[in-house]
Amino acid sequence: MRVYVPSTLRLLSAACNAGEAGPAPLTVYAVTPALREWYAEGDDEELEYAAMAQAARASVGLLAADPGTSRRRVVIAAEVSAVPPADGSVELGDARLELHVVIPWRSVASVHLDAAQATTVIGKAADLWDAAHGVGSSAVDDDAVFALDSCEAEDLMWYATQEIPDLLAAEGPRGGQRI
């Protein structure tokens, strides 16, 4: 089954160097029964795109938690042999799963990454992540939600696994850390 792992350039570098994405448990996104039911008219390709979009959104949350890393969403696409079934607590349309194993690098199929030009849009969304989710206040900030939704207009570029070491080298030490 194809799963999509939200990441950052810094976490991607660590996974590439360690030879695995982890540690477990990992929050991943995939075509789940809840996603299939929500997108009943969608074909397999559209469902995969929807799962990857949810992973890309989760990547913004990782960027919010690590303000020193480059403001570019990263999604690792991998093939895993088994994914635990949803426990019934997911909402309709949710692609989120919890994976209780690390993902070996040999299982990674591709990596998806924002273009460098997207850093302003993605950075603003990361800076407003807490406000978009009502963290620290009683209400969700509509402008912050709009900033987060604006990320969806940015396309993720596709990279084959053999391109990742060169990509990371071009980004500099520690995954494009801002100084």
Disulfide bonds with the S-S distance in Angstrom:
none
